[in-house]
Amino acid sequence: MYTLMPTFLEIAFTITIIGYLFAPKYLYVNFGTIMMYIIATIVCTEWRAKYFKRLALADSKYVQKATDSLLNFETVKYFNAESHERERFFV
């Protein structure tokens, strides 16, 4: 809230001053440009978020397998299951 409020306040002041000092067409151009910027920012953020979620899930699976392999090292050696764990880890 504290980071967005100054931005919205500045946008409001800018649009108000341009609307007061210049012809209405400049107000519309300024307002349209700001709206396009906001929409583009939201679309790009959502697009990036789905890739970040997939990356985080893959990283979590990797860490889980690596931790499991390290914690169960002696058990794997005891039951001679190195090849099984190697295939499970690298899949």
C-alpha positions in Angstrom: 0.0 0.0 0.0 2.8 2.4 0.9 4.6 1.7 -2.3 1.6 2.0 -4.6 0.0 5.1 -3.1 2.7 7.6 -4.2 2.6 6.2 -7.7 -1.2 6.6 -8.0 -0.9 10.0 -6.5 1.7 11.1 -9.0 -0.4 9.7 -11.9 -3.4 11.6 -10.6 -1.5 14.8 -10.3 0.1 14.4 -13.8 -3.3 13.7 -15.5 -4.9 16.6 -13.6 -2.2 19.1 -14.6 -2.1 18.0 -18.2 -5.9 18.1 -18.3 -5.8 21.7 -16.9 -3.0 23.1 -18.9 -3.4 21.5 -22.3 -6.1 20.5 -24.8 -8.2 17.5 -23.9 -6.6 15.3 -26.6 -3.3 15.4 -24.6 -5.2 14.3 -21.5 -6.7 11.3 -23.5 -3.3 10.4 -24.9 -1.7 10.5 -21.5 -4.4 8.6 -19.8 -4.5 6.0 -22.6 -0.7 5.5 -22.4 -0.9 5.0 -18.7 -3.7 2.4 -19.1 -1.7 0.5 -21.8 1.3 0.5 -19.5 -0.7 -0.9 -16.6 -2.3 -3.6 -18.7 1.0 -4.6 -20.3 2.6 -4.8 -16.8 -0.2 -7.0 -15.5 -0.2 -9.3 -18.6 3.6 -9.7 -18.5 3.6 -10.4 -14.8 1.0 -13.1 -15.1 2.9 -14.6 -18.0 6.1 -14.7 -16.0 4.4 -16.1 -12.9 3.3 -19.4 -14.6 7.0 -20.1 -15.6 8.2 -19.2 -12.1 5.7 -21.5 -10.5 6.8 -24.4 -12.8 10.5 -23.6 -12.0 9.8 -23.6 -8.2 7.9 -26.9 -8.5 10.8 -28.5 -10.4 13.3 -27.1 -7.9 11.3 -28.5 -5.0 11.1 -32.0 -6.6 14.9 -31.9 -7.2 15.7 -30.8 -3.6 13.3 -33.5 -2.2 15.0 -36.3 -4.2 18.5 -35.1 -3.4 17.7 -34.8 0.3 16.1 -38.3 0.3 19.1 -39.8 -1.5 21.6 -38.3 0.9 19.6 -39.2 4.0 19.1 -42.8 2.9 22.6 -43.3 1.6 23.5 -46.2 4.0 20.1 -47.9 3.4 20.6 -47.8 -0.3 24.1 -49.2 0.0 22.8 -51.9 2.3 20.1 -53.1 -0.1 22.3 -52.6 -3.2 19.8 -50.2 -4.9 22.3 -47.7 -6.3 21.1 -48.2 -9.9 17.5 -47.8 -8.9 18.2 -44.5 -7.0 20.4 -43.2 -9.8 17.5 -43.7 -12.3 15.0 -42.2 -9.9 17.2 -39.2 -9.3 18.0 -38.4 -12.9 14.5 -38.9 -14.4 
